Amino acid sequence: MSTYDWQKSSFSGQGANCLHVAAPDSDTIKLCESDDPGVVVTTTPANLKAFILGVKAGEFDHFVED
């Protein structure tokens, strides 16, 4: 993983299924998965906010239903 100050959710536990988030500056958000840390997705705070609001509203629940 690169030298960004990565943060992960406390819900991830110690396993390999972790999504890491970093904000190297005020206009950039970086995301990567612990099982493939070389692949980094870059987005903006506004796009991440819209995604988080969609998650909270249940718009993506069908992706994780058992």
N, C-alpha and C positions, 0 to 999 in steps of 0.2 A: 504494500500500500504506500502511496506517496506520503510526503511529510506534512500534509494538512492536519489540522487539529480535528480528527474524526470523532464523532459522537455516535453512540448507538442507543437504542431504546432499552430500558431495563426489562422489557418484556422479551427480549431476545435471548436472555440467559447466556450460558457459556458455549452453546453449540455453534455450528458452522452456518446456521441460517440467520445471519444478521445483516441488516441494512445499515450502512454507515452514512452519516451526513456531515458535511463540512461547509463552512462559509468563509472562504479565503478573503473575501472582501464584501462590501455591502451590496454589490450588484450580482453576486454569483453564489449559487448553491451547487455543491458537488455531491453525488450519490454513488455508492458502490456496494457490492455484496461481498461478504467475507469469503465466500467460496470461489470468487473470481475477482480479486481486488485490482487486477490490472485494467478492468473495464470500468471506466468512470463516466457517469452521465452528468452533464452540466445543464443547469436550468437557472431560472431567476427566482428571487423571493416571491414575486407575484404568482408565477406558475406553481410553485410549491404550495403557496397558500390556497390557491384554487383547488389543487389536488387534495390537500388535507381537509378542506371544507367538504369536498365530495365524499371523502372517506367517512367523515363524521356524519354526513347525511345518509350514509348507507348505499351510495351509488355504486360501490364496488363490491358489495357483500356477496354477489353471485360468484365472484372469483374464488372465494374461500369457504363457501358452504360445504358442509360434510355430506 
